[in-house]
Amino acid sequence: MLSPCSLLCRLATLLCVWALCQAQLDTKLPPGTPIIQLRLAGDKHKHYEGRVEVNYNGEWGTVCDDDFSIHAANVVCRELGYVEAVSWSPSSKYGKGEGRIWLDNVHCSGLERTLAQCESNGFGVSDCKHSEDVGVVCSQRRIPGFKFISTLTDNVESLNVQVEDVRIRAISSQRKRVPMTEGYLEVKDGGKWRQICDLEWTEMNSRVICGMYGFPGEKRYNTKVYNLLSKRRKKNYWGFGVNCTGNEASLHGCKLGHKVELRRNATCDKGLPVVVNCVPGRAFAPSHAQGFSKAYKVEQPLVRLRGGANIGEGRVEVLKNGEWGTVCDDSWNLKAATVVCRELGFGSAKEALAGGKLGQGMGPVHMNEVKCSGFEKSLTECYFNRDALGCSHEEDAAVRCNVPAMGFQNRLRLSGGRNPFEGRVEVLAEKNGSLVWGTVCSDSWGTIEATVVCRQLGLGFANNAFQETWYWPGDVSADDVVMSGVRCSGTEMTLAQCLHHGKHLDCPRGGGRFAAGVSCSETAPDLVLNAQVVEHTTYLEDRPMYILQCANEEHCLSSSAAAATSSSYRRLLRFSSQIHNNGLTDFRPRAAHHSWIWHECHRHYHSMEVFTHYDLLSLNGTKVAEGHKASFCLEDTQCEEGIEKRYECANFGQQGITVGCWDTYRHDIDCQWIDVTDVVPGDYIFQVRILRPTNTLSMAI
């Protein structure tokens, strides 16, 4: 039985919802009220949260957090069709916006029908920076019957498309196709799905729809099939046409077209519902065998993505004169980002990221001040400034692309972990004619394989790979091994695309406690070598063998040193190396504290046996000599201003590299060299590489 209090609460809620519905019906605003549109944007995970953006006079901008309140957040959320606000966030929690800051010092009572009715400094009057952009979290409950575009203005063609949701609804013969590339375009508004009249529909509109669904292009469809189907279907059109330029990242970036008379479909009596047919990128093209292509590698690509945790995101790198380099973020925008995404077989760009947000690259900065129309086939066709003076890798540009819904995550799961980011790896595989869940053999299982798992599940970077998972009680019915011999290159989108034994399983240890496991993380360290330090500190030294005894014991000299006399000399290529952590999390060694090794020569513990490789190559790339540094102690030698050191090698201290700090191995310490005694004089390539050992290290690369 309900208590009087709960009855009163329910009655109050019903009255509140009724009042909101009435407000929707009474859409006329006081004369002179500015017409605006709102949207939630930025680094968000849910549709009901994000950075508040305002469209005023056809231009999108942001709102400053000065004097913002929950009352203002309520107005924002109701204007977007949600019942109320849950919270609001200052200081650009959802990322920094672009364009003008339209509103500052916003004061609302909470009863306003639009944010434009609240008191403020006036549109465009602000002393804020985008680091002060405000964000909100709205209730998931929507106002019943809410429609974004009402009768606030007769000039609807000046407004952007705003709907609750968009979908491509396939006809019955296409519904099992993965990815879904063809079907009726429908929008959800006022809680109902509706079709769009095709009388004003253009190829540019289809290009935008395909782009937002992760496809690089569009093509014609079989009109006869849909003409026949339309005669049998009841038409239920949305009230507006759509006008896109082709450069929009989604339908919400397009302008409204003419109004459609809904009564008896009078305005669209000679038209049909819009149908789109998209062209998938080669990596996502359906195959008869598996429903999608094997891991696709472009031959001699000109553009690639690096440093991203998920499919379709990363730092943009360009190949020039045989050398990969980065793109400076000056003038970097969605048009240029979309060219990159479509070039790589994805859809339009969701985000154009700046400031090395997805990691800092190495080598030269090849492109600066990139300007694209948005229709180029390759980023190299866009205008750009070849002079990158003033650009550093702190300004490396990156992208996040729209990718097709492939359902990859439905064929893989983590079981038994303490949280969704860890557990025993279980895959859905065919066995005796039916699909069953089973485990993966852990033989040869390493961080590269774990990286593919984390990527497939959308869980970020691989934090660790486990060859025993007895401490994670998975699903007992899934104990049997269904996949063995897994070896990945790291570029695959799914574990199934990695090399494996297929139906002929070979797993001597079996599954159960020896099944493969992973732990994933949304962040990763990004270790970058300071090449200038290496260049400026490199020199040759002839050093007598009698003072290289310690180095010889640690095998830091080339093999010919074994037969050398104590009075002979070794020629050493010496240098300093400086490793910066420019990532989002500290870099820590995998080895437990108790397993670190004491090195008498260096007088401290070493936590990693392999961290960097030092190689001397001939001009054709053949290795002629290599460094033999056996192990490393990692610490914060120096840090950027305002960052405190956390790790040091002395006194058995904790080891690692803090974000914003760097570890310097000076040229004058033992083993910080390449023994070039046996190398003939000539021109060579000196290569220093930070390693990513299969079972010890996960980085954003």
C-alpha positions as CSV (number, residue, x, y, z in Angstrom):
1,M,0.0,0.0,0.0
2,L,1.3,3.5,-0.9
3,S,1.9,6.0,1.8
4,P,0.3,9.4,1.6
5,C,3.8,10.9,1.1
6,S,4.5,8.7,-1.9
7,L,1.1,9.5,-3.4
8,L,1.8,13.2,-3.0
9,C,5.2,12.8,-4.5
10,R,3.7,11.0,-7.5
11,L,1.0,13.6,-7.9
12,A,3.6,16.4,-7.8
13,T,5.6,14.6,-10.5
14,L,2.5,14.3,-12.7
15,L,1.7,17.9,-12.2
16,C,5.3,18.9,-13.1
17,V,5.2,16.8,-16.3
18,W,1.8,18.2,-17.2
19,A,3.2,21.8,-16.7
20,L,6.1,21.0,-19.0
21,C,3.8,19.6,-21.7
22,Q,1.7,22.7,-21.4
23,A,4.8,24.8,-21.9
24,Q,5.5,22.9,-25.0
25,L,2.1,23.6,-26.4
26,D,2.3,27.3,-25.6
27,T,5.3,28.1,-27.8
28,K,5.0,31.8,-28.3
29,L,7.8,33.8,-26.7
30,P,7.6,37.5,-25.6
31,P,8.3,39.9,-28.5
32,G,12.0,40.6,-28.9
33,T,13.2,37.4,-27.3
34,P,16.3,36.2,-29.2
35,I,15.9,32.9,-31.1
36,I,18.6,30.5,-30.1
37,Q,19.3,26.8,-30.3
38,L,21.1,24.7,-27.7
39,R,23.0,21.4,-27.9
40,L,25.3,19.3,-25.6
41,A,28.7,18.7,-27.1
42,G,32.3,17.8,-26.2
43,D,34.0,14.8,-24.5
44,K,30.8,13.1,-23.3
45,H,29.7,9.5,-22.8
46,K,25.9,10.0,-22.7
47,H,23.5,11.9,-24.9
48,Y,22.1,13.8,-21.9
49,E,25.4,15.4,-20.8
50,G,28.0,17.7,-22.3
51,R,29.3,21.1,-22.9
52,V,26.5,23.7,-23.3
53,E,26.6,25.2,-26.8
54,V,24.4,28.0,-28.1
55,N,23.5,28.8,-31.8
56,Y,22.9,32.5,-32.1
57,N,22.7,34.3,-35.5
58,G,23.7,31.1,-37.2
59,E,26.9,30.7,-35.2
60,W,27.6,28.1,-32.5
61,G,29.4,29.2,-29.3
62,T,29.6,28.4,-25.7
63,V,28.5,29.6,-22.2
64,C,30.9,30.8,-19.5
65,D,30.6,29.2,-16.0
66,D,30.6,32.6,-14.2
67,D,27.5,32.8,-12.0
68,F,26.0,29.7,-13.6
69,S,23.7,27.7,-11.3
70,I,21.5,24.7,-11.2
71,H,18.6,27.0,-12.1
72,A,20.3,27.8,-15.4
73,A,21.1,24.1,-15.9
74,N,17.4,23.3,-15.5
75,V,16.5,25.9,-18.2
76,V,19.1,24.3,-20.5
77,C,17.9,20.8,-19.9
78,R,14.2,21.6,-20.4
79,E,15.0,23.5,-23.6
80,L,16.6,20.3,-24.8
81,G,13.6,18.2,-23.9
82,Y,14.7,16.7,-20.6
83,V,12.6,17.0,-17.4
84,E,15.3,18.6,-15.3
85,A,19.0,19.0,-14.6
86,V,20.9,16.7,-12.3
87,S,24.1,18.7,-12.1
88,W,26.3,21.2,-13.8
89,S,30.1,21.4,-14.3
90,P,32.5,24.4,-14.5
91,S,36.0,24.7,-16.0
92,S,35.4,22.9,-19.4
93,K,34.9,19.4,-17.9
94,Y,33.7,18.3,-21.3
95,G,36.5,19.9,-23.2
96,K,37.1,23.4,-24.5
97,G,34.7,24.6,-27.1
98,E,35.4,26.7,-30.2
99,G,34.0,30.0,-31.6
100,R,32.6,32.8,-29.5
101,I,31.5,32.7,-25.9
102,W,27.9,33.8,-26.4
103,L,26.8,34.1,-22.8
104,D,28.5,35.1,-19.5
105,N,27.2,35.8,-16.0
106,V,24.0,34.0,-16.7
107,H,21.3,34.4,-14.0
108,C,18.1,32.3,-14.3
109,S,15.2,31.8,-11.9
110,G,14.6,28.4,-13.3
111,L,11.2,29.3,-14.7
112,E,12.4,30.7,-18.1
113,R,11.4,28.8,-21.2
114,T,14.7,29.5,-23.0
115,L,18.2,30.4,-21.9
116,A,17.8,33.6,-24.0
117,Q,15.3,34.9,-21.4
118,C,17.8,34.7,-18.5
119,E,19.7,37.7,-17.4
120,S,23.3,37.9,-18.7
121,N,25.9,40.4,-20.0
122,G,24.3,40.1,-23.4
123,F,25.2,38.0,-26.4
124,G,28.9,38.0,-27.2
125,V,29.8,40.2,-24.2
126,S,32.3,38.1,-22.1
127,D,35.7,38.2,-20.5
128,C,36.0,34.4,-20.3
129,K,38.2,31.9,-22.0
130,H,37.1,28.5,-23.3
131,S,38.7,26.9,-20.2
132,E,35.6,28.2,-18.4
133,D,33.0,26.6,-20.7
134,V,30.1,25.2,-18.7
135,G,28.6,21.7,-19.0
136,V,25.4,20.1,-17.7
137,V,24.1,16.6,-16.9
138,C,20.4,16.3,-17.5
139,S,17.9,13.7,-16.2
140,Q,17.4,10.8,-18.6
141,R,13.7,11.3,-18.5
142,R,12.3,13.3,-21.4
143,I,9.4,15.6,-21.5
144,P,6.5,13.6,-23.1
145,G,5.8,14.7,-26.7
146,F,8.7,17.2,-26.7
147,K,9.6,18.6,-30.1
148,F,12.8,20.5,-30.7
149,I,11.5,22.7,-33.5
150,S,8.3,24.4,-32.5
151,T,6.7,27.6,-33.6
152,L,9.2,29.8,-31.9
153,T,10.0,31.4,-35.3
154,D,8.6,31.3,-38.8
155,N,12.1,31.4,-40.3
156,V,12.9,27.7,-39.6
157,E,15.4,27.5,-42.4
158,S,17.9,29.5,-40.2
159,L,17.8,26.8,-37.6
160,N,19.8,23.5,-37.3
161,V,18.2,20.1,-37.4
162,Q,17.5,18.9,-33.8
163,V,15.9,15.6,-33.1
164,E,16.1,13.0,-30.3
165,D,17.7,10.3,-32.5
166,V,18.4,9.2,-36.1
167,R,18.5,5.7,-37.5
168,I,18.7,3.8,-40.8
169,R,16.0,1.2,-40.8
170,A,16.7,-1.7,-43.1
171,I,14.1,-3.6,-45.1
172,S,13.7,-7.2,-44.1
173,S,16.1,-8.6,-46.7
174,Q,18.9,-6.3,-45.4
175,R,18.5,-6.6,-41.6
176,K,21.1,-9.2,-41.0
177,R,23.7,-7.4,-43.0
178,V,26.8,-6.2,-41.0
179,P,27.4,-3.4,-41.2
180,M,24.0,-2.0,-42.1
181,T,24.6,0.2,-45.1
182,E,21.1,0.7,-46.6
183,G,17.6,1.6,-45.5
184,Y,15.0,4.2,-44.8
185,L,16.2,7.2,-42.9
186,E,14.1,8.0,-39.9
187,V,14.3,10.6,-37.2
188,K,12.8,10.5,-33.7
189,D,11.0,13.7,-32.6
190,G,8.3,14.1,-30.0
191,G,8.9,10.5,-29.0
192,K,7.9,9.1,-32.4
193,W,9.9,7.8,-35.4
194,R,9.2,9.6,-38.6
195,Q,10.4,9.4,-42.2
196,I,11.7,12.3,-44.2
197,C,10.2,13.5,-47.5
198,D,12.7,13.0,-50.4
199,L,11.5,16.0,-52.6
200,E,14.4,18.2,-51.4
201,W,16.9,15.4,-50.6
202,T,20.3,15.6,-52.2
203,E,23.5,13.6,-52.5
204,M,25.1,16.0,-50.0
205,N,22.4,15.0,-47.4
206,S,23.2,11.3,-48.0
207,R,26.9,12.0,-47.7
208,V,26.4,13.5,-44.2
209,I,24.2,10.6,-43.0
210,C,26.6,8.0,-44.3
211,G,29.5,9.9,-42.7
212,M,27.8,10.0,-39.3
213,Y,27.3,6.2,-39.5
214,G,31.0,5.6,-40.2
215,F,30.9,5.3,-44.0
216,P,33.2,7.3,-46.3
217,G,30.8,7.6,-49.2
218,E,27.3,7.1,-50.6
219,K,25.9,5.5,-53.7
220,R,22.6,5.1,-55.6
221,Y,20.1,2.4,-54.5
222,N,17.6,0.2,-56.3
223,T,14.6,2.6,-56.6
224,K,12.3,-0.1,-58.0
225,V,12.4,-2.1,-54.7
226,Y,11.6,0.9,-52.6
227,N,8.9,2.3,-55.0
228,L,7.1,-1.0,-54.6
229,L,7.5,-1.1,-50.9
230,S,6.2,2.5,-50.5
231,K,2.9,1.6,-52.0
232,R,2.3,-0.8,-49.2
233,R,3.6,1.3,-46.3
234,K,1.8,4.1,-44.5
235,K,3.8,7.3,-44.7
236,N,4.5,9.2,-41.6
237,Y,6.7,12.2,-42.4
238,W,8.7,14.5,-40.2
239,G,7.6,18.1,-40.4
240,F,10.7,19.5,-42.2
241,G,13.0,19.0,-45.0
242,V,16.8,18.9,-44.6
243,N,19.5,21.0,-46.2
244,C,23.2,19.8,-45.8
245,T,26.3,21.2,-47.5
246,G,28.1,17.8,-47.2
247,N,30.7,18.9,-44.7
248,E,28.6,18.4,-41.5
249,A,29.7,15.8,-39.1
250,S,26.1,14.7,-38.4
251,L,22.5,15.5,-39.3
252,H,22.4,17.9,-36.4
253,G,24.9,20.2,-38.2
254,C,22.5,20.6,-41.2
255,K,19.9,23.3,-41.6
256,L,16.2,22.8,-41.7
257,G,14.5,22.8,-45.1
258,H,11.0,23.8,-46.0
259,K,8.1,22.8,-43.7
260,V,6.2,19.7,-44.7
261,E,2.4,19.7,-44.3
262,L,1.7,16.6,-42.2
263,R,-2.0,16.5,-42.8
264,R,-2.6,14.0,-45.6
265,N,1.1,14.4,-46.6
266,A,0.0,17.3,-48.8
267,T,3.5,18.7,-49.3
268,C,5.0,15.4,-50.1
269,D,2.3,13.8,-52.1
270,K,4.6,13.3,-55.1
271,G,7.6,12.3,-53.0
272,L,8.7,9.1,-51.2
273,P,10.5,8.5,-47.9
274,V,14.3,9.1,-48.0
275,V,16.5,6.0,-48.5
276,V,20.2,6.1,-48.1
277,N,22.8,3.6,-49.4
278,C,26.3,3.9,-48.0
279,V,29.7,2.6,-49.1
280,P,31.7,1.0,-46.3
281,G,35.5,1.4,-46.0
282,R,37.5,-1.6,-47.2
283,A,38.2,-2.7,-43.6
284,F,34.5,-2.9,-42.9
285,A,33.3,-4.3,-46.2
286,P,31.0,-7.4,-45.6
287,S,32.5,-10.8,-46.6
288,H,30.7,-14.0,-47.0
289,A,33.0,-15.8,-44.7
290,Q,33.0,-13.8,-41.5
291,G,30.7,-10.8,-42.0
292,F,33.6,-8.4,-42.2
293,S,37.0,-8.2,-43.9
294,K,40.3,-9.5,-42.4
295,A,42.5,-6.8,-40.9
296,Y,43.0,-4.5,-43.8
297,K,46.4,-2.8,-44.4
298,V,46.6,0.0,-46.9
299,E,49.5,-0.4,-49.4
300,Q,52.0,2.4,-48.9
301,P,49.6,4.7,-47.0
302,L,50.2,8.4,-47.0
303,V,48.3,9.0,-43.7
304,R,47.9,6.9,-40.6
305,L,46.6,7.2,-37.0
306,R,48.7,6.5,-33.9
307,G,48.2,6.8,-30.2
308,G,44.4,6.1,-30.1
309,A,42.8,3.6,-27.8
310,N,39.8,2.9,-30.0
311,I,39.1,2.1,-33.6
312,G,39.1,5.3,-35.8
313,E,41.0,7.6,-33.5
314,G,44.6,8.7,-33.1
315,R,47.3,11.2,-33.8
316,V,47.5,12.1,-37.5
317,E,50.8,11.2,-39.1
318,V,51.8,11.8,-42.7
319,L,54.4,10.0,-44.9
320,K,56.8,12.3,-46.7
321,N,60.1,11.3,-48.4
322,G,59.9,8.0,-46.7
323,E,59.7,9.5,-43.2
324,W,56.6,9.6,-41.0
325,G,55.8,13.0,-39.4
326,T,53.0,14.8,-37.6
327,V,50.6,17.6,-38.4
328,C,50.6,20.9,-36.4
329,D,47.2,21.9,-34.9
330,D,47.3,25.5,-36.2
331,S,44.0,25.9,-38.1
332,W,43.1,22.3,-37.5
333,N,39.3,21.8,-37.8
334,L,36.6,19.3,-38.5
335,K,36.8,19.7,-42.3
336,A,40.5,18.6,-42.3
337,A,39.8,15.9,-39.7
338,T,36.9,14.5,-41.9
339,V,39.2,14.3,-44.9
340,V,41.6,12.1,-42.8
341,C,38.8,9.9,-41.6
342,R,37.2,9.4,-45.0
343,E,40.7,8.8,-46.5
344,L,41.2,6.0,-44.0
345,G,37.9,4.3,-44.7
346,F,35.9,5.7,-41.8
347,G,33.0,8.2,-41.8
348,S,33.1,11.9,-40.9
349,A,35.1,13.2,-38.0
350,K,33.4,13.4,-34.6
351,E,36.2,15.6,-33.2
352,A,39.3,17.4,-34.4
353,L,41.7,17.3,-31.5
354,A,44.6,19.6,-30.8
355,G,47.4,20.0,-28.3
356,G,48.8,16.5,-28.6
357,K,45.7,15.2,-26.9
358,L,46.2,11.7,-28.2
359,G,49.9,11.6,-27.6
360,Q,53.0,13.4,-29.0
361,G,54.7,12.0,-32.0
362,M,58.3,11.8,-33.1
363,G,60.3,13.0,-36.1
364,P,59.4,16.1,-38.2
365,V,56.2,18.1,-38.3
366,H,55.3,17.7,-42.0
367,M,52.2,19.9,-42.2
368,N,51.1,23.2,-40.7
369,E,48.1,25.5,-41.1
370,V,46.1,22.8,-43.0
371,K,43.1,24.1,-44.8
372,C,40.7,21.7,-46.5
373,S,37.4,22.2,-48.3
374,G,36.2,18.9,-46.8
375,F,35.9,17.1,-50.2
376,E,39.5,16.2,-50.9
377,K,40.4,12.5,-51.3
378,S,43.5,12.9,-49.2
379,L,44.9,15.2,-46.6
380,T,47.9,15.8,-48.9
381,E,45.5,17.5,-51.4
382,C,44.6,20.2,-48.9
383,Y,46.5,23.5,-48.8
384,F,49.1,23.6,-46.0
385,N,52.1,25.5,-45.0
386,R,55.3,23.4,-45.3
387,D,57.1,25.7,-42.9
388,A,56.4,24.3,-39.4
389,L,58.6,26.7,-37.5
390,G,57.2,27.4,-34.1
391,C,55.3,24.1,-34.1
392,S,56.3,21.4,-31.6
393,H,54.9,17.9,-30.9
394,E,52.9,19.5,-28.1
395,E,50.7,20.8,-30.9
396,D,50.2,17.5,-32.8
397,A,46.8,17.2,-34.4
398,A,44.5,14.2,-33.9
399,V,41.1,12.9,-34.9
400,R,38.2,10.8,-33.6
401,C,36.2,9.4,-36.5
402,N,32.7,8.0,-36.8
403,V,33.0,4.2,-37.3
404,P,30.3,1.7,-38.4
405,A,28.4,-0.3,-35.8
406,M,29.9,-3.8,-36.4
407,G,28.8,-5.5,-33.2
408,F,32.4,-6.5,-32.5
409,Q,31.8,-6.2,-28.7
410,N,29.0,-8.8,-28.9
411,R,31.5,-11.6,-29.7
412,L,33.9,-11.0,-26.8
413,R,33.5,-10.4,-23.1
414,L,35.5,-10.2,-19.9
415,S,34.4,-12.4,-17.1
416,G,35.0,-12.6,-13.3
417,G,36.9,-9.3,-12.9
418,R,36.5,-6.8,-10.1
419,N,35.3,-4.2,-12.6
420,P,34.3,-4.0,-16.2
421,F,37.9,-3.2,-17.3
422,E,39.4,-6.6,-16.3
423,G,38.7,-10.3,-16.4
424,R,39.1,-13.6,-18.2
425,V,38.8,-13.3,-21.9
426,E,35.8,-15.2,-23.3
427,V,34.9,-15.4,-27.0
428,L,31.8,-16.5,-28.8
429,A,32.7,-19.3,-31.2
430,E,31.0,-21.9,-33.3
431,K,31.2,-25.4,-31.8
432,N,29.2,-28.4,-33.1
433,G,27.0,-26.2,-35.2
434,S,26.1,-23.7,-32.4
435,L,27.6,-20.6,-30.9
436,V,29.1,-21.1,-27.4
437,W,31.2,-19.0,-25.1
438,G,34.7,-20.3,-24.3
439,T,38.1,-19.2,-23.2
440,V,41.3,-18.3,-25.0
441,C,44.5,-20.4,-24.6
442,S,47.1,-18.2,-22.8
443,D,50.2,-19.7,-24.5
444,S,52.0,-16.8,-26.2
445,W,49.4,-14.4,-24.8
446,G,50.9,-10.9,-24.4
447,T,50.2,-7.2,-24.3
448,I,49.7,-6.9,-28.0
449,E,46.9,-9.5,-27.9
450,A,45.4,-7.7,-24.9
451,T,45.5,-4.4,-26.8
452,V,43.3,-5.9,-29.5
453,V,40.9,-7.2,-26.8
454,C,40.6,-3.8,-25.1
455,R,40.2,-2.1,-28.4
456,Q,37.4,-4.5,-29.6
457,L,35.5,-3.9,-26.3
458,G,36.0,-0.1,-26.5
459,L,37.8,-0.2,-23.1
460,G,40.9,1.8,-24.0
461,F,44.5,0.6,-23.7
462,A,45.8,-2.7,-22.5
463,N,47.2,-2.3,-19.0
464,N,48.2,-5.9,-18.5
465,A,48.0,-9.3,-20.1
466,F,47.6,-12.4,-17.9
467,Q,48.4,-16.0,-18.6
468,E,46.8,-17.3,-15.5
469,T,43.3,-16.2,-14.3
470,W,42.5,-18.6,-11.4
471,Y,41.7,-15.5,-9.3
472,W,38.9,-14.5,-11.7
473,P,36.1,-17.0,-11.4
474,G,34.6,-16.8,-14.9
475,D,31.5,-18.5,-16.2
476,V,31.9,-22.2,-15.5
477,S,30.0,-23.1,-18.7
478,A,32.7,-21.2,-20.7
479,D,35.8,-23.0,-19.3
480,D,36.5,-24.9,-22.5
481,V,39.2,-23.4,-24.8
482,V,37.7,-22.3,-28.1
483,M,40.6,-20.3,-29.4
484,S,44.4,-21.1,-29.3
485,G,47.6,-20.0,-30.9
486,V,46.6,-16.3,-31.0
487,R,49.2,-13.9,-32.4
488,C,48.3,-10.4,-33.2
489,S,50.2,-7.6,-34.9
490,G,48.4,-4.9,-32.9
491,T,46.6,-3.4,-35.8
492,E,43.6,-5.7,-35.8
493,M,40.1,-4.5,-34.9
494,T,39.0,-7.8,-33.4
495,L,40.7,-10.9,-31.8
496,A,39.2,-13.0,-34.6
497,Q,41.3,-11.1,-37.1
498,C,44.6,-12.2,-35.4
499,L,46.4,-15.3,-36.5
500,H,45.1,-18.4,-34.6
501,H,44.7,-22.1,-34.9
502,G,41.2,-22.1,-36.2
503,K,39.2,-25.3,-35.6
504,H,42.4,-27.3,-34.8
505,L,43.0,-26.2,-31.2
506,D,46.3,-26.8,-29.5
507,C,46.5,-25.8,-25.8
508,P,48.4,-28.3,-23.7
509,R,47.7,-26.5,-20.4
510,G,44.0,-26.2,-21.2
511,G,41.7,-23.4,-20.1
512,G,40.3,-22.9,-16.6
513,R,43.0,-21.3,-14.5
514,F,45.3,-20.9,-17.5
515,A,42.9,-19.0,-19.7
516,A,44.0,-15.7,-21.0
517,G,43.0,-12.5,-19.2
518,V,43.4,-8.7,-19.6
519,S,43.1,-5.5,-17.7
520,C,42.3,-2.4,-19.7
521,S,42.7,1.3,-18.9
522,E,41.2,4.5,-20.4
523,T,44.6,6.2,-20.2
524,A,48.1,5.2,-20.9
525,P,51.6,6.6,-20.6
526,D,53.0,8.2,-23.8
527,L,56.8,7.9,-23.7
528,V,58.7,10.1,-26.1
529,L,62.4,10.3,-26.7
530,N,63.9,13.8,-26.9
531,A,65.9,13.4,-30.1
532,Q,67.7,16.7,-29.7
533,V,69.3,15.5,-26.5
534,V,70.7,12.4,-28.2
535,E,71.9,14.5,-31.1
536,H,73.7,17.1,-29.0
537,T,75.4,14.7,-26.6
538,T,76.7,12.0,-29.0
539,Y,80.4,11.5,-29.2
540,L,83.1,8.8,-29.6
541,E,85.3,7.7,-26.8
542,D,88.2,5.2,-26.8
543,R,88.2,3.5,-23.4
544,P,90.6,0.9,-22.0
545,M,89.4,-2.5,-21.2
546,Y,90.8,-2.5,-17.7
547,I,88.2,0.1,-16.6
548,L,85.3,-1.6,-18.4
549,Q,85.3,-4.7,-16.3
550,C,81.9,-3.9,-14.8
551,A,80.4,-3.2,-18.2
552,N,81.9,-6.4,-19.6
553,E,80.3,-8.4,-16.8
554,E,77.0,-7.0,-17.7
555,H,77.5,-7.8,-21.4
556,C,77.5,-4.1,-22.4
557,L,80.3,-4.7,-25.0
558,S,80.2,-6.4,-28.3
559,S,81.1,-10.1,-28.6
560,S,84.7,-9.4,-29.7
561,A,85.4,-7.9,-26.2
562,A,85.6,-11.5,-24.8
563,A,88.9,-12.0,-26.5
564,A,90.3,-8.5,-25.8
565,T,93.3,-7.9,-23.5
566,S,93.0,-5.6,-20.5
567,S,95.4,-3.2,-22.2
568,S,93.4,-2.9,-25.4
569,Y,90.8,-0.2,-26.1
570,R,87.1,-0.2,-27.0
571,R,85.6,2.5,-29.2
572,L,82.3,3.6,-27.7
573,L,79.5,5.8,-29.3
574,R,78.3,7.6,-26.2
575,F,75.2,9.7,-25.7
576,S,72.5,10.8,-23.3
577,S,68.9,9.7,-23.7
578,Q,66.0,11.6,-22.2
579,I,62.6,9.9,-22.1
580,H,59.5,12.1,-21.5
581,N,56.1,10.9,-20.3
582,N,53.6,13.0,-22.3
583,G,50.7,10.7,-21.7
584,L,47.7,10.7,-19.3
585,T,49.0,8.4,-16.7
586,D,52.3,7.5,-15.0
587,F,54.5,4.9,-16.5
588,R,55.3,2.1,-14.0
589,P,57.4,-1.1,-14.4
590,R,55.4,-4.3,-14.4
591,A,57.8,-6.2,-12.2
592,A,56.9,-6.3,-8.5
593,H,59.1,-4.5,-6.1
594,H,60.5,-7.7,-4.6
595,S,61.6,-9.0,-8.0
596,W,63.9,-6.0,-8.9
597,I,67.5,-6.8,-9.4
598,W,70.4,-5.1,-7.5
599,H,73.3,-4.0,-9.8
600,E,76.5,-3.6,-8.0
601,C,78.1,-1.6,-10.8
602,H,75.3,1.0,-10.7
603,R,74.6,0.8,-7.0
604,H,70.8,0.7,-7.4
605,Y,68.0,-1.7,-8.2
606,H,66.9,-2.2,-11.8
607,S,63.1,-2.7,-12.4
608,M,63.2,-3.5,-16.2
609,E,65.4,-5.7,-18.2
610,V,64.4,-4.1,-21.5
611,F,63.3,-0.5,-22.0
612,T,65.1,1.0,-25.0
613,H,67.2,-0.3,-27.8
614,Y,70.2,1.5,-29.2
615,D,71.1,0.4,-32.8
616,L,73.5,1.5,-35.5
617,L,72.2,0.8,-39.0
618,S,73.8,1.0,-42.4
619,L,72.2,3.3,-44.9
620,N,70.1,0.5,-46.3
621,G,68.7,-0.3,-42.8
622,T,70.9,-3.3,-41.9
623,K,71.9,-3.4,-38.2
624,V,75.7,-3.3,-37.9
625,A,76.0,-2.7,-34.1
626,E,73.7,-2.5,-31.1
627,G,73.8,-1.3,-27.5
628,H,73.7,-4.0,-24.9
629,K,72.3,-2.1,-22.0
630,A,70.9,-5.0,-19.9
631,S,68.5,-3.2,-17.6
632,F,67.1,0.1,-16.4
633,C,66.2,2.0,-13.3
634,L,63.4,4.5,-14.0
635,E,63.0,7.8,-12.1
636,D,61.9,11.4,-12.4
637,T,65.1,13.2,-13.2
638,Q,63.3,16.5,-13.8
639,C,59.7,17.7,-14.2
640,E,57.8,20.5,-15.8
641,E,57.1,23.5,-13.7
642,G,54.5,22.8,-11.0
643,I,54.9,19.0,-11.2
644,E,56.5,17.2,-8.3
645,K,58.9,14.2,-8.6
646,R,57.4,11.0,-7.4
647,Y,59.9,8.3,-8.4
648,E,63.6,7.8,-7.6
649,C,66.0,4.9,-7.8
650,A,67.9,5.6,-4.5
651,N,67.1,3.7,-1.3
652,F,65.0,1.1,-3.1
653,G,62.5,3.8,-3.9
654,Q,59.4,3.4,-6.2
655,Q,60.3,3.5,-9.9
656,G,58.5,5.0,-12.8
657,I,58.1,8.2,-14.8
658,T,55.4,10.8,-13.8
659,V,53.3,12.5,-16.4
660,G,55.1,15.7,-17.2
661,C,58.5,14.4,-16.1
662,W,61.4,12.8,-17.8
663,D,64.1,10.2,-17.0
664,T,67.6,11.1,-18.3
665,Y,70.3,8.5,-18.8
666,R,73.5,10.5,-19.0
667,H,76.2,9.8,-21.5
668,D,78.8,9.2,-18.7
669,I,77.2,6.2,-17.0
670,D,78.1,2.6,-17.7
671,C,76.5,0.9,-20.7
672,Q,74.9,4.1,-22.0
673,W,76.7,3.5,-25.4
674,I,77.1,1.4,-28.5
675,D,80.4,-0.5,-28.8
676,V,81.5,0.3,-32.4
677,T,85.0,-1.1,-32.1
678,D,84.4,-3.5,-35.0
679,V,82.5,-1.0,-37.2
680,V,84.4,0.4,-40.2
681,P,84.4,4.2,-40.7
682,G,81.5,5.4,-42.8
683,D,78.0,7.0,-42.8
684,Y,75.4,5.2,-40.6
685,I,72.0,5.7,-39.1
686,F,71.8,6.0,-35.3
687,Q,68.5,4.7,-34.0
688,V,67.2,4.9,-30.4
689,R,63.9,3.1,-29.8
690,I,61.7,3.0,-26.8
691,L,60.5,-0.6,-26.7
692,R,57.1,-2.0,-26.1
693,P,57.9,-5.5,-24.9
694,T,55.1,-8.0,-25.5
695,N,54.5,-8.8,-21.9
696,T,55.7,-5.8,-19.9
697,L,54.7,-2.5,-21.3
698,S,51.6,-0.8,-22.7
699,M,51.8,2.6,-24.3
700,A,49.9,4.9,-26.5
701,I,51.9,4.5,-29.8
